[in-house]
């Protein structure tokens, strides 16, 4: 059975979303949510979930290079808990320390969906290595 999986790069101003499936194990950028308030953000996310019907969600968990937590770590965990509570889907956290560092971009380019794809790809790669 092939399952769709969504990946999220959470930010205060934007949330990058990527998608992939368990057959190919390949992630690709999907969309960037730029809504200002939580209701609008979760409405856009809910619309995508209704359209694609993912089996689970993956959220990037930012940490300092030494593995220590910081303010965004807690915000991302809260976001992951909200996703689980609102959509009743399993949510997995993935270490995203270096996701944005590996992206090449042009000045002014919004890279959030690309970062989400890297986070999701890491989930697929880790999952494949553990099976």
C-alpha positions as CSV (number, residue, x, y, z in Angstrom):
1,X,0.0,0.0,0.0
2,X,1.3,3.4,-0.9
3,X,0.8,6.2,1.6
4,X,1.2,10.0,1.1
5,X,3.3,11.7,3.7
6,X,3.4,15.5,4.4
7,X,6.5,17.3,5.7
8,X,6.4,20.7,7.5
9,X,9.1,23.4,8.0
10,X,7.4,25.5,10.7
11,X,8.1,29.2,10.9
12,X,6.4,32.1,12.6
13,X,5.8,33.9,9.3
14,X,5.6,31.0,6.9
15,X,5.1,27.2,7.0
16,X,6.7,25.2,4.2
17,X,4.9,22.0,3.2
18,X,6.3,19.1,1.2
19,X,4.8,15.8,0.1
20,X,6.0,12.4,-0.8
21,X,4.9,8.8,-0.8
22,X,6.1,5.6,0.8
23,X,6.5,3.8,-2.5
24,X,9.2,6.1,-4.0
25,X,10.4,7.5,-0.7
26,X,11.0,10.8,-2.5
27,X,10.0,14.2,-1.1
28,X,9.1,17.3,-3.2
29,X,8.1,20.9,-2.3
30,X,4.3,21.4,-2.3
31,X,3.3,24.8,-0.9
32,X,4.1,27.6,1.4
33,X,1.4,28.8,3.9
34,X,1.8,32.5,4.5
35,X,-1.4,33.1,6.6
36,X,-1.1,35.5,9.4
37,X,-3.3,33.9,12.1
38,X,-3.6,30.3,13.2
39,X,-7.2,29.8,12.0
40,X,-6.2,30.7,8.4
41,X,-3.0,28.6,8.6
42,X,-4.8,25.5,9.8
43,X,-7.6,26.1,7.2
44,X,-5.0,26.0,4.4
45,X,-3.3,23.0,5.9
46,X,-6.7,21.3,6.4
47,X,-7.6,21.9,2.8
48,X,-4.3,20.2,1.6
49,X,-4.9,17.3,4.0
50,X,-8.4,16.9,2.7
51,X,-7.1,17.0,-0.9
52,X,-4.1,14.6,-0.5
53,X,-5.2,12.5,2.5
54,X,-1.7,11.9,4.0
55,X,-1.2,8.9,6.3
56,X,1.1,10.8,8.6
57,X,2.8,14.2,9.1
58,X,6.5,15.0,9.7
59,X,7.5,18.2,11.4
60,X,11.1,19.5,11.5
61,X,12.4,20.0,15.0
62,X,15.1,22.7,15.1
63,X,17.9,22.3,17.6
64,X,21.2,24.1,18.2
65,X,24.2,22.4,16.6
66,X,25.1,20.8,19.9
67,X,21.5,19.3,20.2
68,X,20.3,21.8,22.8
69,X,16.7,23.1,22.5
70,X,15.8,26.7,21.9
71,X,12.6,28.7,21.6
72,X,11.7,27.4,18.1
73,X,12.1,23.8,19.3
74,X,9.2,24.3,21.7
75,X,7.1,26.2,19.1
76,X,7.6,23.4,16.5
77,X,6.6,20.7,19.1
78,X,3.5,22.8,19.9
79,X,2.7,23.0,16.2
80,X,3.2,19.2,15.9
81,X,0.8,18.7,18.8
82,X,-1.8,21.0,17.2
83,X,-1.5,19.1,13.9
84,X,-2.1,15.8,15.7
85,X,-5.0,17.3,17.7
86,X,-6.8,18.9,14.7
87,X,-6.3,16.2,12.1
88,X,-6.0,13.1,14.2
89,X,-3.0,11.9,12.2
90,X,0.3,10.5,13.5
91,X,3.0,13.2,13.7
92,X,6.7,12.5,13.7
93,X,9.5,15.0,14.6
94,X,12.7,15.0,12.6
95,X,15.9,16.8,13.5
96,X,16.2,19.7,11.1
97,X,19.4,21.3,12.3
98,X,21.0,21.6,8.8
99,X,18.0,21.5,6.4
100,X,18.2,25.1,5.3
101,X,22.0,25.0,5.1
102,X,21.9,22.6,2.2
103,X,19.5,24.6,0.0
104,X,20.9,26.7,-2.7
105,X,18.6,29.7,-3.4
106,X,18.6,33.1,-5.1
107,X,18.3,36.2,-3.1
108,X,14.7,36.8,-2.0
109,X,13.6,33.3,-2.9
110,X,11.3,31.7,-0.4
111,X,12.8,28.3,0.5
112,X,10.4,27.0,3.1
113,X,8.8,24.3,0.9
114,X,12.3,23.2,-0.2
115,X,13.3,23.0,3.5
116,X,10.2,20.9,4.2
117,X,11.2,18.6,1.4
118,X,14.6,18.1,2.9
119,X,13.0,17.4,6.3
120,X,10.6,14.9,4.7
121,X,13.4,13.3,2.7
122,X,15.4,12.8,5.9
123,X,12.4,11.0,7.4
124,X,12.1,8.7,4.4
125,X,15.8,8.0,4.4
126,X,15.8,7.3,8.2
127,X,12.7,5.1,7.8
128,X,14.3,3.1,5.0
129,X,17.5,2.6,6.9
130,X,15.6,1.3,10.0
131,X,13.6,-1.3,8.0
